[in-house]
Amino acid sequence: MERIPIKIKRLGHNPDLPLPGYETEGSSGMDVRAAVESPVTLNPGEVKLIPTGFAVSIPPGYEGQVRPRSGLALRHGIGMVNSPGTIDSDYRGEVSIIMINWGQMPFTINRGDRIAQMVIGKVYRADLVDVNDSSLDATIRGAGGFGHSGIG
């Protein structure tokens, strides 16, 4: 598996929190923890910005993607409003997670709880070529959009 060095900086007073890390050898995402000072409760339908206590320096040509944790989604209905969240290579501020409670019960986030996962990925920049509609490559689907297949 290819590896890339990513600089990470702890922010504030968070030496007690583990840095993001891979739980298993095959994990794609690093677990990200909540750097809340005191417990934060998310009521059903509520959205809150949760700090992580770190900033990263991702090299050009790469991005960080922040994604929900499947266990929180399944067991409690907890997710992210902007999933996946993008950490651009030129962003140097604190990584924070926009969390939402889609469940039916209040959910409490405690300091150090694993709240998301961060995946590092390669980015490709597009060189857009302005053409007229007749110049687009033809496909069987064509312009068929939402519900065009008649299923669901």
C-alpha positions in Angstrom: 0.0 0.0 0.0 1.4 3.4 -1.0 2.1 5.8 1.9 2.3 9.6 2.0 3.6 11.7 4.8 0.9 14.1 6.3 2.0 16.7 8.8 -0.5 17.0 11.7 -0.6 19.6 14.4 -2.4 19.4 17.8 -4.3 22.5 18.5 -5.1 23.9 22.0 -4.7 21.7 25.0 -5.3 18.2 23.6 -2.3 16.1 24.5 -4.7 13.5 26.0 -6.4 12.8 22.7 -4.9 10.2 20.3 -4.1 11.5 16.9 -6.2 10.1 14.1 -5.2 6.5 13.4 -6.0 3.3 11.5 -7.6 0.7 13.7 -6.7 -2.3 11.5 -4.1 -3.1 8.8 -6.8 -3.0 6.2 -8.6 0.2 7.3 -9.0 2.9 4.6 -9.9 5.6 7.1 -8.3 6.9 10.2 -10.6 7.3 13.2 -11.0 10.9 14.2 -11.9 11.8 17.8 -14.0 14.6 19.4 -12.0 17.3 21.1 -15.0 18.7 23.0 -14.2 20.2 26.4 -17.4 18.8 28.0 -20.1 16.4 26.7 -22.2 17.7 23.8 -25.7 16.4 23.2 -27.2 16.2 19.8 -31.0 16.1 19.9 -33.0 14.5 17.1 -32.7 16.7 14.0 -29.9 18.9 15.5 -26.7 19.8 13.7 -23.5 20.8 15.6 -19.9 21.6 14.6 -17.6 19.3 16.6 -13.9 20.2 17.0 -11.2 17.6 16.5 -8.3 19.5 18.0 -5.9 19.1 15.1 -5.0 20.7 11.7 -3.2 18.9 8.8 -0.9 19.8 6.0 -2.0 17.7 3.0 0.4 17.8 0.1 -0.8 19.3 -3.3 -2.4 16.6 -5.4 -4.1 15.0 -2.4 -7.2 15.7 -0.3 -8.6 14.5 3.0 -12.1 13.1 3.0 -14.0 13.1 6.3 -16.7 10.4 6.4 -19.3 9.2 9.0 -18.6 6.1 11.1 -21.0 3.3 10.1 -21.5 2.0 13.6 -22.8 5.4 14.8 -25.1 5.6 11.8 -26.5 2.2 12.3 -26.9 2.2 16.1 -27.8 5.8 16.7 -28.6 7.5 13.4 -25.6 9.8 13.7 -24.1 11.2 10.5 -22.5 14.1 8.8 -24.4 16.8 7.0 -21.7 17.2 4.3 -20.6 13.7 3.7 -17.9 13.4 2.7 -16.4 16.6 4.0 -13.3 17.7 2.0 -10.0 18.9 3.5 -8.2 20.7 0.7 -4.4 20.7 0.4 -4.2 24.4 1.1 -6.4 24.4 4.3 -4.6 24.8 7.5 -7.4 25.4 10.0 -8.8 23.0 12.6 -10.6 20.0 11.1 -14.1 20.0 12.5 -17.0 17.7 11.9 -20.6 18.9 11.0 -22.6 16.2 12.8 -26.3 15.5 12.7 -28.6 13.3 14.7 -31.0 11.6 12.3 -32.1 9.3 15.0 -35.0 9.4 17.4 -33.1 9.8 20.7 -30.6 12.4 22.0 -27.0 11.3 21.5 -24.1 12.6 23.6 -20.6 13.1 22.3 -17.9 12.8 24.9 -14.3 14.0 24.7 -12.2 11.4 22.9 -15.2 9.6 21.2 -14.5 8.4 17.7 -16.9 10.5 15.6 -15.7 10.2 12.0 -13.0 8.8 9.8 -10.5 10.5 7.5 -9.4 9.1 4.2 -6.5 10.5 2.2 -7.0 10.4 -1.6 -5.4 11.5 -4.8 -7.0 14.4 -6.6 -7.1 14.9 -10.3 -7.7 18.4 -11.8 -10.0 18.5 -14.8 -9.1 20.5 -17.9 -12.6 21.4 -19.2 -13.0 21.6 -23.0 -15.9 23.8 -24.0 -17.8 22.0 -26.8 -21.3 22.0 -28.2 -23.8 19.2 -27.3 -23.2 17.4 -30.6 -19.5 16.9 -29.6 -20.2 14.9 -26.4 -19.5 11.2 -26.6 -22.7 9.3 -27.2 -23.9 6.6 -24.7 -26.9 4.3 -24.5 -28.2 6.3 -21.5 -27.8 9.7 -23.1 -29.5 12.4 -21.1 -31.6 10.0 -19.0 -31.5 11.3 -15.4 -33.4 10.8 -12.2 -35.6 7.7 -12.3 -34.9 7.2 -16.1 -34.6 3.4 -15.6 -38.1 3.1 -14.0 -36.7 1.4 -10.9 -37.3 3.1 -7.5 
